[in-house]
């Protein structure tokens, strides 16, 4: 049974036999909880995740633009600034561990 707070699968995904969920992220207990589908890009894993995260940033900027009318370039620049600041000094520091699921 799906949780009522889950968001919908995007249109056009279910008809692709090559589809795979890559990232699921929740905010709970005042922190971020993620499930990551690791190992999909082989030796280029870090590159693949970099592309995926940059694509997510573009989707967020486009959604904010559509809902607020703010400039996409300005929004992306702000997202990049916050992203880089958080990578340099996370608040709060990451905790938890990696669990390999077969």
ZIQUI-V994285 format. One record per helix or strand of 2 or more residues. SS is the DSSP state (alpha for helix, beta for strand). FROM is the first residue (numbers start at 1). TO is the last residue. If there is no record, write none. Layout:
BEGIN
{{SS & FROM & TO} {SS & FROM & TO}}
END
This chain:
BEGIN
{{beta & 23 & 28} {beta & 31 & 36} {alpha & 42 & 68} {alpha & 72 & 88}}
END
